[in-house]
Amino acid sequence: MATNRGFARPYWVALRYMVVATVVLGIVYPVAILGVGQLALPAQANGSVVTVDGAPVGSSLIGQSFTDADGNALPQWFQSRPSAAGYDGGASVGSNYGPENEDFIAEIEARKAAIAESDGVSEADIPVDALTTSGSGLDPHISPAYADEQVARVAQARGLDQAAVQGLVDRFVQGRDLGYLGEPTVNVLQLNVALSQLGR
């Protein structure tokens, strides 16, 4: 009997440890982290949802399309960076094209021609983030240069003063993280939400 008891003891210890670990790591810890998130950073903990008149219109963390049903850019909105993921939050992916890939080059040229025509700018003046997708395909930001390049088109399409639209863009430029990491950016969804309120 003593031998059987000694044989079973490690299994009993392992079972108790599994139960305790499951409760602590599977229930107590997640609930505690959820509580801290809801108290300290509720907007971020709930997906950084952007609302208009109380209705959700997207997340400030995920890029989205401002195009018609045929995929044509709507001139009254600032356009996002192109997306290899189709702006699908469940399908984050980059194009994985190399710089010499013929399909990649053709896509760049097509985007360049379309933007030059819609925005009335020289192809040489189009910022690189207007032409290339991000690594995730879901980047919600564009460069201030790309936002500035779209100001004239947006102002004309909406019948707004160009200086007012430019001032709005300037207000939404986010500086480098911690003052030195990365580059300044503009969140397209937040900018377009503010744009929709301009002149109300």
N, C-alpha and C positions, 0 to 999 in steps of 0.2 A: 504493500500500500504506500509506503514511504517513497518507493521508487516512482510509482505512478503520480504521486503528488508532486514530486520534484520535476517530473517530465511535463506536467501540465502548467506549472508555475510560469514559465516564460510566455506561454500563450495567453494566460490570464493577464499578465503585466502588459503585453502588447495590445490586448483588447482594451484594457483600461486607458492606455496611452492614446489609442486611436480615438476613443470616445472623447477624451479630454481635448485632444488636438482638433477634432472635428468641431466641437462646441466653441473653443477659443478662436481658432483660425477661420472656421466656416460661418460662424454666427456672430460672436462678440466683436471680433475685429472689424468685419465689414460694416456692422451696424454702427460701431463707434466712428469709423471713417466717414460713413454717410452722414452721421449727425454733425461731425466737425465741418464737413463740406457744406451742408445746408445752413449752418450757423455762420461760418466765416466767409464763404464765397458761393452764395446760393445761385447766382446767375450762371457762373461757370460750372457748378455741379450739375445744373439742369440743362447743359448743352449750349449755353450762350445764345439762347433763342432771341431773335429780334422780332418785335411785335409792332404792328401798326393798328391803331384804334382797338387795341386789345386782342387782335388776331395775329397768330404767328405767321411770319412771312419767310422764315429761314433761320439759319444759324450764322453768326458772325465768324464761325470757324470753318465753314464749308462754302466754297465758291458755287455760284449758280449761273444759269444762262439767262440772258436778257434778249431773247430772240423770238421770232414768230414761229408758227407751226412748221414752217419749211426750213427753219434754221437760219433765217436771215436776221442780221442784227437790227434791233429796233433803234432807230436814230435818236429817240427821246431819252434813252438810258445810257449811262456809262457801261461799257462792255467789260466783261471779266477777261482774265487770261484764258487762252484756249485750254481745253481739257481733253486729255486722252481717255479719261474715264466717263466722259459724257456728263460730268457733274453729278455722278451717282455716288452718294455717300457710302454705299455698300460695296463699291467696286473701285477702290483707290488703286490707280495704276498709272505709270508713266508710259510714254510711247516706246521707250527702249530703242529708238532709232539712233544709229551712229551718224556723225556729221556728214558722212559721204553717202548715206543711204538715198537712193533716188526718190523713194516715196516721201522721205523727210524733206528733201529739197523742193519737191513739187508742192508739198503742203505749205512750206514757208513762202514760196513764190505766190501761191494762190491767196494766202492770207494777206500778203504784202499788197497785192494788187487790189484786193477788196477794201482794205483799210484806206489805201491811198485814194480810192474813188469815193468812198463814203465820207471820209473826213476832210477831203480836199487838201491833202498834204503830200509832200514828196516822199517817195518810197524810202529814200535815204534818211528821212527824219523819223521814221517809225521805230519806237523803242523795241528792244529785243524781246521783252516780256509780252508784247502784243502779238508776237509771231510764234513763240515756243510755249509748249506746255510745261507745267511744273512736274517735279518727280512724283508727286502724289496724284496729280490730275484734279486736285480739289483746293488748290490755293485760293483763298478768298481775297487776296491782295493783288494790286497792281502797283507799278512804280508811279511816283508823282509825275514823271515825264509822260507816261502813257495817259494818265488822267488829264494832264494839261493839254495833250494833243487832241483830246476828245471834246474839250470845252466848247469850241466854236460850233461843232455839229449839234451838241445837246442844246445849247442856247438857241440856235436857229430853229431846231425842231420844236422847241417848247415856246418860242416867242418870248424868251427872257433876255434880259440884259447880260451880255457876255461877261462883264466885270462882276456881276452878282454871282454867276455860276463859277467863275474863277475863284472868287472869294470863298465860296462854299468848298471847293476842292482844297484850297489852302488850309481851311479850318480842319479838314479831315486827314491831313498828312500826319501820320504817326512816325515819330522819330525812331532812332535806333534803340533796340532793347538795351536797357541799363546805360544808355548814352553812347555806346560804342559797338554793340553787336549788330551785325546785319546792316541792312540799308533802310532808309525811310520808305514807308509804304502807305497805300490808301486802301481801306476796306471798301470794296465795291458795293456790297449790299447796304452797309451803313450810309455810304454816300448817296446811293439811289433813294433810300428811305428819306433822307434829309432833302433831297432834290424834289421828291414828290410833295413835300410840305412847303417848298419855296414859293412865295407869292400867294399863299392861301390867305 
